[in-house]
Structure formats: C-alpha cells, structure tokens
Amino acid sequence: MAKTTKAVSADKKSNSNSVEKKSWAITKQHKIVLGSLLVLFSIALLLAFISFFIYGQQDQSAVNQLSDRNETVQNWLGKFGAFLADLMIYKGFGVASFLFVRLFFLTGIFLVLDISSKKLNRIWFWDLFVIIILSVLLGFFATSLPELGGIIGYELNLFSQDYLGKTGTLLVLIFGLIIYLIFKIKVSPEKIKSFFERTKKEIKTDLNSNPTSIDSSFYNLEEYAV
C-alpha cells in the first residue's frame, strides 16, 4: 500500500513538473511577437545610426543630459535614438555596429518564420567576429575619426599595440581576415588559382577577339576611302 501511494505521489510530481515546463515554453505566438519587436527595433536602430552620422555632433551635449526635457536632439528617433547611437557607435564598436542591425533583423525573421536557430547561431558568431576585427582595425584612425572604430575598438587596438606593437596588431588582424575567408567565405588556394586562371583566359580571349574587330573596321575604312 505504501509503495502504491509513493508511486502515485511521484506521478503527480512528474505531471506538475511537465505542466510547469509547458507553461514556461515559448509558443509560436510569443515567437511572432518577439520576432516582430526585433525587426522593428533593427529598423529603428538603423535610422538612429544613420542620423547619428548626420546630427551626432549637435546631439552630443543633449546625450549627456537625457533627463533634461528642455534639451532637444536632431536624431530621427529622439533622445532614445541619440542615446543608442552614442552608446553603440561612439562608445561601442564604431561603424561595425551596423552589423547589429542585421543581427537583430535576422533574429526577428528567424523567430517569426520559426526557422531552426543553428544557422542563426553561425551568423551571430561570424558577425560578432567581424565586428571585433573591424572595430580594432578602424581603431588606428581614432585620433582623426573616433566614430569609425568606437571607444571599444580604440581601447582594444591600444591594448593589442601595448603587447604586440602596431605591426603585430596588423598581422593579427590579417590572420583574423584569413580565418574569416577560409571558414566563412570558403576561400581555398585551389579556388584562388582557378580564379586567376579563368581571368587570364578571359583576358586572352578578349585580346584575341579585338584584332579581328580592328582589322574589319580598317578594311571598312579603306572601302569608303577616296
């Protein structure tokens, strides 16, 4: 009798746990709402970023005084857009932050269409990789154009130069580019060789076809000559 009561209580616990898990599960409606929000947020982020490069200097003082309602901004999304753009571009990764627009947009599309997240995970990984590499590279121009690499890119660039020097930092960035080309773009020595051979053949065919056209035009001129 005691065994049966224990079994019944264990079944009740398992059923209650399954009900709790189902209640916390993300439904298709939740994915559509969240995905739509991310798509709209990515569009808003794009507008904020573009207007930052137009009105960023004018809005700089207002960003530091967001609580003051008398301060006005020129950003297309108001103070919220000016704050986001300043945070992600000037204080963040610079122009590489535009890739966040793509990431949020694709994440929203994947959620709305209920697509498997395996491909999305790879997109996030490689885009974040490009964001870091590009911001560090543009950090070399921080003294003249700080918006290109952002504060994070500039600091990472300085940190790398402290230990590797400017040449070593460039070599590391080139190595990162090679990694991206090999594993993401799928570039191989064979593809590069075939590309050059193909372009060489195309150039040869163009050069071989040009003399015939020149000769024919020359003969046509001789025909109409007086």
Order of alpha helices (4+ residues) and beta strands (2+ residues): alpha-alpha-alpha-alpha-alpha-alpha-alpha
